[in-house]
Amino acid sequence: MPPSDSHLFGPLVSARDLDAQRRLFVSVLGMEERGETVLGARDAGVLLGAGAGETSVVALQTPGAVAGAVVCRFEAPSDETVRDPAAPLDRDAFKVIDFHAPDLAAAAAQAAAAGFDVTAPDGEYDMAGTGLREAHVRGADTLTVALLGGAPGALDPYVRVTDRAVSEVLGITAPVSDVDAAAAFCADVFGWKVVHEYVVDGASVADLVGAGTRVRMEGCCVGTAADEPYIGLVRYVVERGGEAGASLRGRAVPPRRGLLGAVVVTGDLDGVRDRAGVLAGETVGLTLAPFGETRAAVVHPPSGVPHLVIEVQGDQA
């Protein structure tokens, strides 16, 4: 396993309206906008994929944490989204962005007051004594944010920001066809490890994932450490047995909208690209706060979901 000099920054979101996503990430999730840039059609196509065209890119960050979100608007956003909300068990695409809300009821009420559709709670389950309760905030472009509450202090070891309504990004959930292959890719390319494993099998899980039938979630969280943002690799097993949903491999591409992929920051972009081999795209120059003047490339794990890897030095992020 390579040295772990790469970590998850947060989600990569494709939006029809940048301001609609700003409202979610700033007003509800407590991030601050750090910078905006425009990629020409050629650079955007090389970096993000054909169909991007001229692309506006906005970076947001949670104060006090090296975590945030990158939101892009392609030149001609598609009417199609990566995921279909009517097919919640589909895999090989990111699904939900997780945040910790110490006071879940207050955070959910704040989101509702800001005009968002909130369901609270969607599920109640226990993982390692946390007694989790989960509320979902539905944003534009079919984006779904999960606010996680639990026993007092139970989630504090997993985040850095605990004194605000909402923490930094806790993780991003990714239902995938092959959890082992996805975890191995993250280990080999980014130096990540499994920081948590779980199986959740209860009556409320169907409501949690929107399954409409009893379903078991089997998953592992991969990242640099338990208190850093992680990718939650999930397999759904429905009550009749077997794997659930269809594969969305190949759908997370421009100009589709929604939760397109993940943003990873690294001190060694060349090393990441070398380890990814043919799964890595070309390098593109990028100037965007909080990353500064830097380089970026996209790598694609076995699920096909794009990971935008941005090179940073020292405390630039």
PyMOL commands that set and color helices and strands:
alter all, ss='L'
color gray80, all
select helices_A, chain A and resi 18-28+41-48+104-113+140-142+156-158+179-190+205-209+269-279
alter helices_A, ss='H'
color red, helices_A
select strands_A, chain A and resi 6-14+32-39+55-61+68-73+96-100+117-125+132-138+144-149+169-175+193-200+215-223+230-238+258-266+284-288+292-299+307-311
alter strands_A, ss='S'
color yellow, strands_A
deselect
rebuild
show_as cartoon
